[in-house]
Amino acid sequence: MSDRSEPLDALRGLAISLVIARHYFGFKFGMVGVDLFFVLSGFLIGGILLDSRERPGYFSSFYGRRAFRILPLYWLLLVIAPPAHWGYYLFFIQAVPWLQFGYPQYEPTFVTWTLAIEEQFYLILPLLIYWLPRRWLIRVLWGGVLLAPVWRWLFHTYLPDYSWEFLLPGRLDELFGGVLLACFMRGYCRSGIAWIMLACVPPLCDVTYAVTVGPFGFLSVAAFACCVIVWAGANMGRPVLLRPLIWPGRRCYALYLFHLLVFDVFFDLGYPTSACVALPIVWILAEISWRAIEAPLIGYAKRRFAKAASGVVQIAGAV
């Protein structure tokens, strides 16, 4: 049996397609792709950690495979387009200078804000899953989900603009929501009704804030919707209609990291010419990256580090 899930690969493809549509063609709802990426990450990484928590090499296997998957292309981007304050980028704490000097949203390396959140998430989640009993793990995860809107409101009030969107606590309803979905599929849920009621609280908070205070953000609504989408994808058979999305889904990392860099090269051509020229080039580069860098390193990491125990969603193959 393949260790990958075609439906979840297709969801990755949908997510990266939405992000590129946002940056290349100004698609208004393209940032939902980032929300979907975060929920998928929580679901897949949470599932891997839950399945391997009792196995030897729990930490070394997880961090070894993550390092081979993430760092090579990340370092390559920093070499090609070295950002200001690049030393912070090496440790995934680029938000520190951003809070002081502003968010460089038009730099090609700004896309690494999601990687910074992911890496910080990777430092927290393995410890929670390893050390906490099941009952307390569920409580902590739900606490993160329920407090995420509060963090966003506080960041919006006391920190520079957009901080609520680019810092880890404001994304916990998406990341921890994905982990809770992985827990649900492994039988950790005692009361489905209670979980559904809890899941509705953050979206209701966002809607209430928008009605009573003013327009702000609906990340909890997006998180809830993306959790439903990921749950549907995890329970889907082979997705015939989604098959065109599987290719970009398996190459989404390079597509995400380099799509703005390639777009900037042709920016002077103007819309929509720059986007139409950049799009096939970034697809070609992603294919080269997959064949020459990513797939060989993923294969080496699989051989080098112990595999997680097989489980309900282990076929997702988030290497």
Secondary structure, 3 states (H helix, E strand, C coil): CCCCCHHHHHHHHHHHHHHHHHHHHCCCCCCHHHHHHHHHHHHHHHHHHHHHCCCCCHHHHHHHHHHHHHHHHHHHHHHHCCCCCHHHHHCCCCHHHHHHHCCCCCCHHHHHHHHHHHHHHHHHHHHHHHHCCHHHHHHHHHHHHHHHHHHHHHHHHHCCCCHHHHCHHHHHHHHHHHHHHHHHHCCCCCCHHHHHHHHHHHHHHHHHHHHHCCCCCCHHHHHHHHHHHHHHHHCCCCCCCCHHHHHHHHCHHHHHHHHHHHHHHCHHHCCCHHHHHHHHHHHHHHHHHHHHHHHHHHHHHHHHCCCCCCCCCHHHCCC
